[in-house]
Amino acid sequence: MDLNQVKVYPGEPEDDQEPDATFTLTEEILLQLAQGKAEARNVVQAGKCSVTGDIMRAMKLEPYMKL
């Protein structure tokens, strides 16, 4: 997800791009988050999504999931 370009990319980033944080989750969980049927913190705590990299920066995305 590139918030500067407002794009979501599947898979691994290109060699010249280093992500600040990486989320690993299923399409089903992403859909639940986008529809407001699941809370991001609960999904991570339940082990349904893993986050690597800058966790503090990743947490800043939570308000966007509620739009």
C-alpha positions as CSV (number, residue, x, y, z in Angstrom):
1,M,0.0,0.0,0.0
2,D,1.5,3.3,-1.0
3,L,-0.4,6.1,0.6
4,N,1.5,8.7,-1.3
5,Q,0.2,7.4,-4.6
6,V,-3.0,5.9,-3.1
7,K,-2.3,2.4,-4.5
8,V,-2.4,-1.1,-3.1
9,Y,0.1,-3.6,-4.5
10,P,-0.1,-7.4,-4.1
11,G,3.0,-9.5,-3.4
12,E,6.5,-8.4,-2.7
13,P,7.8,-4.9,-3.3
14,E,10.3,-4.3,-6.1
15,D,14.0,-4.4,-5.3
16,D,14.4,-0.6,-5.1
17,Q,11.4,-0.1,-2.8
18,E,11.7,-0.9,0.9
19,P,8.3,-0.9,2.7
20,D,8.0,0.8,6.1
21,A,5.7,-2.0,7.3
22,T,4.5,-5.2,5.7
23,F,1.1,-6.8,6.5
24,T,0.4,-10.5,5.8
25,L,-3.3,-11.4,5.8
26,T,-5.9,-13.2,3.7
27,E,-8.2,-11.5,1.3
28,E,-11.1,-12.5,3.6
29,I,-9.6,-10.7,6.6
30,L,-8.8,-7.6,4.5
31,L,-12.4,-7.5,3.3
32,Q,-13.7,-7.8,6.9
33,L,-11.5,-4.9,7.9
34,A,-12.6,-2.8,4.9
35,Q,-16.2,-3.5,5.6
36,G,-15.9,-2.6,9.3
37,K,-16.8,-6.1,10.3
38,A,-13.4,-6.5,12.1
39,E,-11.2,-4.3,14.2
40,A,-7.5,-4.1,13.1
41,R,-6.1,-4.5,16.6
42,N,-8.3,-7.5,17.3
43,V,-7.2,-9.1,14.0
44,V,-3.5,-8.7,14.8
45,Q,-4.0,-9.9,18.4
46,A,-5.8,-13.0,17.2
47,G,-2.9,-13.8,14.9
48,K,-5.0,-13.4,11.7
49,C,-2.6,-10.7,10.4
50,S,1.1,-10.3,11.0
51,V,2.9,-7.0,10.8
52,T,6.6,-6.6,10.2
53,G,8.7,-3.5,10.0
54,D,7.8,-0.2,11.6
55,I,4.9,-1.2,13.9
56,M,4.3,2.4,15.1
57,R,3.9,3.6,11.5
58,A,1.6,0.6,10.7
59,M,-0.7,1.6,13.6
60,K,-1.2,5.0,12.0
61,L,-3.2,3.3,9.3
62,E,-5.9,2.1,11.6
63,P,-8.1,5.2,11.3
64,Y,-8.1,4.7,7.5
65,M,-9.7,1.2,7.9
66,K,-12.7,2.9,9.5
67,L,-13.5,5.1,6.5
